[in-house]
């Protein structure tokens, strides 16, 4: 499904506040409410908008975040993924191409919790090596 500039403006507005009333979105973009409603419904039906989600505020999000790049032994993927799934600080795991096999997003409330989660990832059976990147400051966040 193709989107045009107006669809992109609407998506930007929805990323900022997915709960904004359609009338407010229409006013911001300069279109009729019915036009905006129809565009939203078309993008939902076309899979451009797959759902609406709750994003925690800075006050509710764990203050520490890290990305862990993980290299695993051949054929150990299912066991490593099962281990990662059992760790409460692990939020997302992506497979990757290149030098590392997995990209793991981790959150923690304290440095001690983060250190413990990183240790547990590194000691998991099948993990060959890992490299941790602790997030310092967010410069761009488009909510996606």
GROMACS elastic network, one bead per residue, 0.5 to 0.9 nm:
[ bonds ]
;  ai    aj funct       b0    kb
    1    43     6  0.81981   500
    1    46     6  0.61279   500
    1    47     6  0.80525   500
    1    48     6  0.76280   500
    3     6     6  0.79215   500
    3     7     6  0.56067   500
    3     8     6  0.68475   500
    3    43     6  0.83692   500
    3    48     6  0.86051   500
    4     7     6  0.52555   500
    4     8     6  0.63520   500
    4     9     6  0.88133   500
    5     8     6  0.50225   500
    5     9     6  0.62537   500
    5    10     6  0.86512   500
    6     9     6  0.50130   500
    6    10     6  0.61898   500
    6    11     6  0.86042   500
    6    29     6  0.77098   500
    7    10     6  0.50066   500
    7    11     6  0.61200   500
    7    12     6  0.85855   500
    7    36     6  0.89554   500
    7    39     6  0.71612   500
    7    40     6  0.83606   500
    7    43     6  0.83146   500
    8    11     6  0.50036   500
    8    12     6  0.61454   500
    8    13     6  0.86397   500
    9    12     6  0.50992   500
    9    13     6  0.63185   500
    9    14     6  0.87069   500
    9    29     6  0.70950   500
   10    13     6  0.50963   500
   10    14     6  0.62033   500
   10    15     6  0.86413   500
   10    25     6  0.72379   500
   10    26     6  0.86318   500
   10    29     6  0.72101   500
   10    36     6  0.79477   500
   10    39     6  0.85835   500
   10    40     6  0.81602   500
   11    15     6  0.60849   500
   11    16     6  0.86521   500
   11    18     6  0.89694   500
   11    40     6  0.88192   500
   11    49     6  0.83840   500
   12    15     6  0.51238   500
   12    16     6  0.64371   500
   12    17     6  0.88065   500
   12   142     6  0.84423   500
   13    16     6  0.52064   500
   13    17     6  0.63220   500
   13    18     6  0.74877   500
   13    20     6  0.83466   500
   13    25     6  0.69666   500
   13    28     6  0.83981   500
   13    29     6  0.87081   500
   14    19     6  0.75124   500
   14    20     6  0.73101   500
   14    25     6  0.81847   500
   15    18     6  0.59443   500
   15   142     6  0.70597   500
   15   143     6  0.61915   500
   15   144     6  0.77569   500
   16    20     6  0.88519   500
   16   142     6  0.81119   500
   16   143     6  0.77667   500
   17    20     6  0.55598   500
   18    21     6  0.85666   500
   18    52     6  0.66853   500
   18    53     6  0.81613   500
   19    22     6  0.87740   500
   19    52     6  0.86607   500
   20    23     6  0.82556   500
   20    24     6  0.64609   500
   20    25     6  0.66531   500
   21    24     6  0.52846   500
   21    25     6  0.64286   500
   21    26     6  0.86894   500
   22    25     6  0.50098   500
   22    26     6  0.60360   500
   22    27     6  0.85582   500
   22    33     6  0.61547   500
   22    34     6  0.84976   500
   22    36     6  0.67794   500
   22    37     6  0.65246   500
   23    26     6  0.50699   500
   23    27     6  0.62046   500
   23    28     6  0.87157   500
   23    32     6  0.80152   500
   23    33     6  0.53223   500
   23    34     6  0.87629   500
   23    36     6  0.83108   500
   23    37     6  0.89203   500
   24    27     6  0.50745   500
   24    28     6  0.62331   500
   24    29     6  0.86822   500
   24    33     6  0.83947   500
   25    28     6  0.51707   500
   25    29     6  0.62287   500
   25    30     6  0.83510   500
   25    31     6  0.84661   500
   25    33     6  0.79063   500
   25    36     6  0.74016   500
   26    29     6  0.52563   500
   26    30     6  0.56722   500
   26    32     6  0.57658   500
   26    33     6  0.52158   500
   26    34     6  0.84976   500
   26    35     6  0.79824   500
   26    36     6  0.58877   500
   26    37     6  0.85950   500
   27    30     6  0.50530   500
   27    31     6  0.64927   500
   27    32     6  0.76945   500
   27    33     6  0.79314   500
   28    31     6  0.80861   500
   29    32     6  0.89966   500
   29    36     6  0.87603   500
   31    34     6  0.83758   500
   31    35     6  0.65168   500
   31    36     6  0.66882   500
   32    35     6  0.52180   500
   32    36     6  0.64469   500
   32    37     6  0.87171   500
   33    36     6  0.52139   500
   33    37     6  0.61457   500
   33    38     6  0.86109   500
   34    37     6  0.50192   500
   34    38     6  0.60778   500
   34    39     6  0.85953   500
   35    38     6  0.51238   500
   35    39     6  0.62046   500
   35    40     6  0.86685   500
   36    39     6  0.50887   500
   36    40     6  0.61858   500
   36    41     6  0.86187   500
   37    40     6  0.51717   500
   37    41     6  0.62097   500
   37    42     6  0.86085   500
   38    41     6  0.51127   500
   38    42     6  0.60796   500
   38    43     6  0.86225   500
   39    42     6  0.50114   500
   39    43     6  0.61317   500
   39    44     6  0.85316   500
   40    43     6  0.51730   500
   40    44     6  0.61237   500
   40    45     6  0.86002   500
   40    49     6  0.78483   500
   41    44     6  0.50465   500
   41    45     6  0.61077   500
   41    46     6  0.84843   500
   41    49     6  0.88066   500
   42    45     6  0.51332   500
   42    46     6  0.60153   500
   42    47     6  0.85948   500
   42    48     6  0.85852   500
   42    49     6  0.89851   500
   43    47     6  0.60626   500
   43    49     6  0.55557   500
   43    50     6  0.85130   500
   44    47     6  0.52560   500
   44    48     6  0.59556   500
   44    50     6  0.62073   500
   44    51     6  0.77765   500
   45    48     6  0.77726   500
   45    49     6  0.79092   500
   45    50     6  0.86085   500
   46    49     6  0.76096   500
   46    50     6  0.87279   500
   47    50     6  0.53857   500
   47    51     6  0.89145   500
   49    52     6  0.78669   500
   55    61     6  0.86754   500
   55   143     6  0.80522   500
   56    59     6  0.76193   500
   56    60     6  0.55445   500
   56    61     6  0.56435   500
   57    60     6  0.53264   500
   57    61     6  0.61251   500
   58    61     6  0.52593   500
   58    62     6  0.79167   500
   58    63     6  0.76818   500
   59    62     6  0.80691   500
   59    63     6  0.83729   500
   60    63     6  0.85953   500
   61    64     6  0.86197   500
   61   107     6  0.85422   500
   61   109     6  0.85837   500
   62    65     6  0.74150   500
   62   107     6  0.60420   500
   62   108     6  0.55414   500
   62   110     6  0.83542   500
   63   107     6  0.75596   500
   63   108     6  0.67500   500
   63   109     6  0.57417   500
   63   110     6  0.76621   500
   64   106     6  0.82432   500
   64   107     6  0.55581   500
   64   108     6  0.51443   500
   64   109     6  0.60814   500
   64   110     6  0.69210   500
   64   111     6  0.74111   500
   64   114     6  0.74410   500
   64   134     6  0.76904   500
   64   135     6  0.72324   500
   64   136     6  0.83349   500
   65   105     6  0.73485   500
   65   106     6  0.56173   500
   65   108     6  0.64590   500
   65   109     6  0.89062   500
   65   114     6  0.81920   500
   65   133     6  0.87390   500
   65   134     6  0.61013   500
   65   135     6  0.54289   500
   65   136     6  0.81081   500
   66   104     6  0.81579   500
   66   105     6  0.59755   500
   66   106     6  0.51254   500
   66   107     6  0.64235   500
   66   108     6  0.86038   500
   66   114     6  0.82278   500
   66   132     6  0.67052   500
   66   133     6  0.54470   500
   66   135     6  0.52841   500
   66   136     6  0.88279   500
   67   103     6  0.67233   500
   67   104     6  0.55824   500
   67   106     6  0.61811   500
   67   107     6  0.89526   500
   67   131     6  0.83529   500
   67   132     6  0.58994   500
   67   133     6  0.50964   500
   67   134     6  0.63740   500
   67   135     6  0.73895   500
   68   102     6  0.80366   500
   68   103     6  0.58023   500
   68   105     6  0.64671   500
   68   106     6  0.74402   500
   68   118     6  0.79127   500
   68   121     6  0.86833   500
   68   130     6  0.65138   500
   68   131     6  0.55960   500
   68   133     6  0.61282   500
   68   134     6  0.83809   500
   69   100     6  0.60130   500
   69   101     6  0.75445   500
   69   102     6  0.59223   500
   69   104     6  0.64099   500
   69   129     6  0.83660   500
   69   130     6  0.54308   500
   69   131     6  0.50895   500
   69   132     6  0.63595   500
   69   133     6  0.80578   500
   70    99     6  0.89798   500
   70   100     6  0.54916   500
   70   101     6  0.58715   500
   70   102     6  0.50267   500
   70   103     6  0.63232   500
   70   104     6  0.74995   500
   70   121     6  0.85247   500
   70   122     6  0.83020   500
   70   127     6  0.69525   500
   70   128     6  0.76058   500
   70   129     6  0.59501   500
   70   131     6  0.65953   500
   70   132     6  0.87120   500
   71    99     6  0.73341   500
   71   101     6  0.50445   500
   71   102     6  0.66423   500
   71   126     6  0.88034   500
   71   127     6  0.61277   500
   71   128     6  0.53885   500
   71   129     6  0.51955   500
   71   130     6  0.61388   500
   71   131     6  0.88389   500
   72    75     6  0.84155   500
   72    76     6  0.66569   500
   72    77     6  0.70521   500
   72    80     6  0.78057   500
   72   100     6  0.78541   500
   72   101     6  0.63976   500
   72   102     6  0.79956   500
   72   125     6  0.89978   500
   72   126     6  0.55765   500
   72   129     6  0.69337   500
   72   130     6  0.87134   500
   73    76     6  0.55942   500
   73    77     6  0.77630   500
   73   125     6  0.89237   500
   73   126     6  0.51882   500
   73   127     6  0.61814   500
   73   128     6  0.57604   500
   74    77     6  0.74545   500
   74   126     6  0.80424   500
   75    78     6  0.77055   500
   75    79     6  0.87652   500
   75   126     6  0.84731   500
   76    79     6  0.55528   500
   76    80     6  0.61536   500
   76    81     6  0.86001   500
   76   125     6  0.80277   500
   76   126     6  0.52679   500
   76   127     6  0.79961   500
   77    80     6  0.52065   500
   77    81     6  0.59980   500
   77    82     6  0.85313   500
   77   101     6  0.89491   500
   77   126     6  0.75936   500
   78    81     6  0.51295   500
   78    82     6  0.61157   500
   78    83     6  0.86656   500
   79    82     6  0.51089   500
   79    83     6  0.62960   500
   79    84     6  0.86999   500
   79   124     6  0.86917   500
   79   125     6  0.74733   500
   79   126     6  0.72500   500
   80    83     6  0.51009   500
   80    84     6  0.61755   500
   80    85     6  0.85581   500
   80   121     6  0.86008   500
   80   124     6  0.66343   500
   80   125     6  0.67644   500
   80   126     6  0.61222   500
   80   127     6  0.69426   500
   81    84     6  0.50155   500
   81    85     6  0.60033   500
   81    86     6  0.86433   500
   81    93     6  0.81823   500
   82    85     6  0.50954   500
   82    86     6  0.64342   500
   83    86     6  0.52425   500
   83    87     6  0.68351   500
   83   120     6  0.87627   500
   83   121     6  0.79051   500
   83   124     6  0.68022   500
   83   125     6  0.84515   500
   84    87     6  0.53808   500
   84    88     6  0.85016   500
   84    89     6  0.89983   500
   84    90     6  0.65418   500
   84    93     6  0.81561   500
   84   104     6  0.85360   500
   84   120     6  0.86565   500
   84   121     6  0.68810   500
   84   124     6  0.83561   500
   85    88     6  0.75584   500
   85    90     6  0.69301   500
   85    91     6  0.85693   500
   85    93     6  0.87740   500
   86    89     6  0.89960   500
   86    90     6  0.82127   500
   87    90     6  0.56898   500
   87    91     6  0.88880   500
   87   117     6  0.71288   500
   87   120     6  0.81009   500
   87   121     6  0.84637   500
   88    91     6  0.76354   500
   88   106     6  0.88293   500
   88   107     6  0.87237   500
   88   117     6  0.83952   500
   89   105     6  0.84138   500
   89   106     6  0.53155   500
   89   107     6  0.51368   500
   89   108     6  0.59493   500
   89   113     6  0.82378   500
   89   114     6  0.77542   500
   89   117     6  0.65804   500
   90    93     6  0.76335   500
   90   104     6  0.69032   500
   90   105     6  0.59950   500
   90   107     6  0.66275   500
   90   108     6  0.89509   500
   90   117     6  0.80188   500
   91   104     6  0.75938   500
   91   105     6  0.55805   500
   91   106     6  0.56959   500
   91   107     6  0.70248   500
   92   103     6  0.80842   500
   92   104     6  0.57724   500
   92   105     6  0.50420   500
   92   106     6  0.73559   500
   93   102     6  0.66078   500
   93   103     6  0.56716   500
   93   105     6  0.63619   500
   94   101     6  0.84554   500
   94   102     6  0.55619   500
   94   103     6  0.50786   500
   94   104     6  0.64748   500
   94   105     6  0.85825   500
   95   100     6  0.85587   500
   95   101     6  0.57334   500
   95   103     6  0.63052   500
   95   104     6  0.88197   500
   96    99     6  0.85482   500
   96   100     6  0.66158   500
   96   101     6  0.52279   500
   96   102     6  0.55437   500
   96   103     6  0.67128   500
   97   100     6  0.67835   500
   97   101     6  0.64057   500
   97   102     6  0.84364   500
   98   101     6  0.71710   500
  100   103     6  0.75662   500
  100   129     6  0.88165   500
  100   130     6  0.83589   500
  106   114     6  0.78232   500
  106   117     6  0.79784   500
  106   118     6  0.85093   500
  107   113     6  0.88245   500
  107   114     6  0.70762   500
  107   117     6  0.89603   500
  108   111     6  0.71935   500
  108   112     6  0.84632   500
  108   113     6  0.57032   500
  108   114     6  0.51833   500
  108   115     6  0.89396   500
  108   117     6  0.82945   500
  109   112     6  0.84312   500
  109   113     6  0.65892   500
  109   114     6  0.75359   500
  110   113     6  0.51759   500
  110   114     6  0.63076   500
  110   115     6  0.85933   500
  111   115     6  0.59782   500
  111   116     6  0.84931   500
  112   115     6  0.50446   500
  112   116     6  0.61389   500
  112   117     6  0.86694   500
  113   116     6  0.50849   500
  113   117     6  0.62307   500
  113   118     6  0.86318   500
  114   117     6  0.51750   500
  114   118     6  0.61451   500
  114   119     6  0.85448   500
  115   118     6  0.51625   500
  115   119     6  0.61182   500
  115   120     6  0.86392   500
  116   119     6  0.50972   500
  116   120     6  0.62011   500
  116   121     6  0.86994   500
  117   120     6  0.50699   500
  117   121     6  0.62335   500
  117   122     6  0.86660   500
  118   121     6  0.51468   500
  118   122     6  0.62269   500
  118   123     6  0.86909   500
  118   130     6  0.88023   500
  118   132     6  0.76300   500
  119   122     6  0.51258   500
  119   123     6  0.61490   500
  119   124     6  0.86379   500
  120   123     6  0.52408   500
  120   124     6  0.61545   500
  121   124     6  0.54013   500
  121   127     6  0.76374   500
  121   130     6  0.79428   500
  122   125     6  0.85500   500
  122   127     6  0.63505   500
  122   128     6  0.80694   500
  122   129     6  0.67254   500
  122   130     6  0.61490   500
  122   131     6  0.89318   500
  123   126     6  0.85510   500
  123   127     6  0.69890   500
  124   127     6  0.57090   500
  125   128     6  0.84948   500
  127   130     6  0.74617   500
  135   138     6  0.77016   500
  138   141     6  0.68785   500
  141   144     6  0.77096   500
